[in-house]
Amino acid sequence: MVKGHELAYVTKILAIFGAVEERQMQRLFSFLSDSEYGKIMTLLAREGQFYRTPDARYLTFSRLRFEKLNVSSSVDCFWAFLELKDRVQDFCAGEQPAIITMSAQTTDYDLIPVSGENTEQINENAEELPERTVRFLVTRDLNLLTDIDRRFKNDYAILVDENGVVETYEL
């Protein structure tokens, strides 16, 4: 989906997620050679389209946004996005508490980080979601899911670690 539109998708991804790890972006664009990827990132950097942290670990839309962002939630949800990307036809920023909403042929997916601080918001929002929307609750700790009100169907947990998606569970 992104081939030939890499510049637009890098900026769209950073606008939606706020921050991703450099290695995640490289994985998304793994079909490019290192030289092609480097040219795209150099062009975007020259145009001020993203900010790379001093340790070169994260790419973000801006330094200010990075400082105000829950970076761990953004990175975790991007790991889940990478896992699901081949199903996706389109995506946009999600309505809170979702970071991103993705559409496939017959289904919509919401990626929702579970941090413990947003449990109430996740539970309140569950009633408003259409039944066909698949809710992926993204976490590093399955114990955080114990306070989440589950819907009758289309609720899944995605467990991630620092290297990506570990497991997906139906709730």
N, C-alpha and C positions, 0 to 999 in steps of 0.2 A: 504494500500500500504506500510506503514512504519513498520507494525508489523513484528518483528523479525529482523529488520534492523535499529533499533533506533539509534545506535551509528553513523552509516554512515549518516543518515538523519539529525541528530542534527548538525554535522559538515558541511554538504552540505547547510543546511538552513542558518547557521551563515555566511558561506562564501558568499552566495548570498545576503542575506539581510543586513549583516553587524552588525545589532543589532536587538534584539527582547526583549519584556518584558518577564520576568520569567513566569508570569501568562499566556502569550500566548503559550509558549512552553509547560507548563503544560496542557493547553487545547488541544493542538495538540496530546499529549500523554495521554489523559484522560483515555484511555483503560488500562493503567498501574496502578498498585497500587502505593501508595505513596512510599513504600519501593523499588519497582522495579525502579521507576523513580529516586529516590534518588541514588540508586546504579549506574545507568547509568551516572548521572551527576557527581557523585564522581569520577568515573573512568575517565571520560573525563577531569575533573579538574586536577586529578593527572597527566595525560598525557599532560597537557598544551594545550588542544584542544579548550578551550574557556576562556574568562575572565568574571567574574561577577563583576559588579560595586559595590563600597563600600556600597551603600544603598540597594544592592541585588535586585534592580528593573530590571536591564537590563542584558542580556547575550549578549556577543559580541565575535567576533573572536579574537580581541586583544585590549588592552587599547589604543594603538596608533590609530588604525582604528576608534575606538569609538570617539576619540577626533576630528577626521577629517570628521565625518559622519553627515549627516542630519538625526538625530535619529528619529525625528517626521515622516519624509517620510517613513523610513524603518518600523517603528512600524505600521503606517497607512496601508501600503501595506501588511504587514503580517496579519492584521485584515482581509483584503480583501481575502488574500490567504486562511485563515482559513474558510472563507465563501464559497469558491469555491473548496476546496480540494477534495471533494467527486467526482467531475467531472474529476479530473486530473489523467492522466496516467503517465506523466513524466513532469519534469520541469528542467530548467537551468537558469543561469544568463541571463537577457535580454540585448538587445542592447540598449544603451542610446537613449532615456530617460527612457526606461522601466527598472525596477529593475529585473523583472523576466518574463520569457516566459514559459507558461505552455501549454501542449498539451493534448487534449481529443481525442475522437475517430475520429471526423471529423473537429475539430476546434482547432485553436491555440488562446491563450489568452495572452495579454500583460498587466501587471499591471504597470501603469505609475503614479507616484506621481505628483500632480499639486501643485506647491509651489508659483507660480507667478514669480519666478526667471527662470523657465525653459519653459515658454510659447512659446518662439520663437523656441526652440529646438523641442518641441512637434509638433508644426505646420509644421516645415520643415520635420520631420520624417514621418508625416501622409501620404505624397505622396508615400513614398517608401514601405509602408506596403502592403502586399497582401490583397485583398479585404476580403478574408475569415478570416483574423485575427481579433479577437474581441479585441477592445481597451478599457480597463477599466481605466478610469481616476479617480484616488483616491484622495480625498480631504476632508478637514474639513470645507471648505467654498465654497459653490456653486457659489458664485460671481466670484471666480477665473476662472470659466469656460467660462465667457463671451468673453474672448479674444482667446479662442481655436477655431481653424478652424475645423469644424465638417465634417466628411466623410458622404457619402450618407447612409451608413449602417454600422452596427457593432461597433458603438460608444456608450459607456455607462459611466455614472458617478457613482461612489460609494462614498457615503457620510459616513464618520466615525466620531465617537467621542471617548473619552478616554476609552470607554467600548466595542468598536467594531463597526461593520457595522450597520448603522442606516437605510439606504435606498439605493436602486439601481434604477437609472433612465436611460431610453433610451434617447439618445440625438437626 
